[in-house]
Amino acid sequence: MLTVFLIATVLSVSGFMFMQQGTFGSAPNGKRLERIQNSPNFRNGSFQNLTETPMQAEDASMVGMLFSFFNKPKNTSPSTPIPFVTSDLKAAGTESPSIYWFGHSSYLIKTKAYNVLVDPVFSGYASPVSFMVKAFEGANTYAASDMPQIDVLVLTHDHYDHLDYNTISALKDSVAHFVVPLGVGAHLEDWGVAESKITELDWWETANYKELTFTATPARHFSGRGLARGKSLWTSYVLQMPKHKIYIGGDSGYEEHFKEIGSKFGSFDLAILENGQYNKNWPYIHMMPEQVVQAAKDLQAEVLFPVHSGKFALALHAWNEPLQRVVKSASESQLKVTTPMIGEPIVIGERYPATQWWTN
């Protein structure tokens, strides 16, 4: 009994010490927690989706999912390095917005007047430890040091593949302001970002920065970095600029909220939507590629830019399957889709790269 007690004590202490790492951030408290508890989207101790959203399919089992994950096929990762384009991100911007993708869901929206950075993850991994969920070779070419001065850093939710402790630590002093979902500011403050530089938004709330307007809009997903889920919100955004409008999708399963957003805000010049890391066992929290195309149509988007692939293997599909399927579905629906290489610029209204680089 003494041996069992000692082992249990060591494991408990080790687990506690592990959870004290900076990467886990901090839970909301004080006035922030009061605001969360008054949110119409916070019920029964956590944030909720607009409709019931199980974390897994009704016929899925945890044992089966774990077995599949630890026996996933080799083609979930590419056999050759991911191609990329080297761009000078600190050079002067263009009149029309340019978008530079850095793999997965990280990208820079750049003009002559401002720089907006979304969900930057430059550590080379998407987990609390460096030896798990490592970036594909070639996909981690860009670093925090390559970024220009950032006017607004936008976060969609607090999962490791969207919010990276090391990247925020490296960038925080060169960022003028952060726009994040309600509750995520607790992580940032824990990591040394001043409260005055953070704006937290609930769904349908708006923040202005110079000529930019950010409106937080619903998504169908979840949040959590440690053991608890739903203590901070997950969101998408409508980014309105003087002459253009971009939808920043974050992570989301398909639902009616896309039609509602499209109805409220009219057509978008570009819809940036997650396309990848899906599975039949979790169909409500990520979209299949065909649903991504439908979501873009619901949003009344002129052009679809699919992200959330090309850098990390977080699901069981072939690494290039999301792009193959979304391009095929978009073609069948006569929807324009752009698929740039990492670092290759999209220019709204002027340049939409569409080389099928994943087939080379």
Helices and strands as residue ranges (DSSP letters): H 2-18, G 22-24, H 30-37, E 42-43, E 46-47, H 62-70, G 74-76, E 98-101, E 107-110, E 115-118, G 144-146, E 150-154, H 165-171, G 172-174, E 175-181, H 185-190, G 195-197, E 198-201, E 206-209, E 212-217, E 236-240, E 245-248, H 257-265, E 270-274, H 289-298, E 303-307, H 321-332, E 336-337, E 346-347, G 357-359
